[in-house]
Amino acid sequence: MGNMANDAVQECLTLPENAAIIAALLDAEAKEKKMARQVVLLQIMATLIGASVAYSIQSTPQFAIAVLSGGGVSVVNGTLLAWRMDRAALHPAHQAHHQLRLMYYYAAERFLVVVVLLCLCIVVLKLSPLALLAGFVMGQFALLVARLLLSKIKTEIATKNV
């Protein structure tokens, strides 16, 4: 009985099938990296558009710079997220406790970077806090929407190909 189970497992895990799985995993990783770059680019575009709108509304460069700085902090956060997601993928899956520890560390790191950058913009650069936070929220909203839309498009394309 044990031999039949081993034979069934060996038949399911043939070399060409294993190679196909590895190629699919590498392809998925490459697509995820491309999507992370697209999300950051969409954040940059949203930040520039938001700063342009802020300048057209207030007609003062300080207000637009504050919105641009808040969006810039959001872009730094999105870039750090993409970079750390790439770094987390390098660790083997069998070390789940290590990956979980890294994810908590990366989340705390991103939080601290955002807090420090926002404080520097308010205290050192003396930017308008409301405009700064508006730019940051707009950038984070762009991150969320871009992630949702790009993943939805990716799943729709994948289902059409199947």
Secondary structure, 3 states (H helix, E strand, C coil): CHHHHHHHHHHHCCHHHHHHHHHHHHHHHHHHHHHHHHHHHHHHHHHHHHHHHHHHHHCCHHHHHHHHHHHHHHHHHHHHHHHHHHHHCCCCCCCHHHHHHHHHHHHHHHHHHHHHHHHHHHHCCCCCHHHHHHHHHHHHHHHHHHHHHHHHHHHHHHHHHC
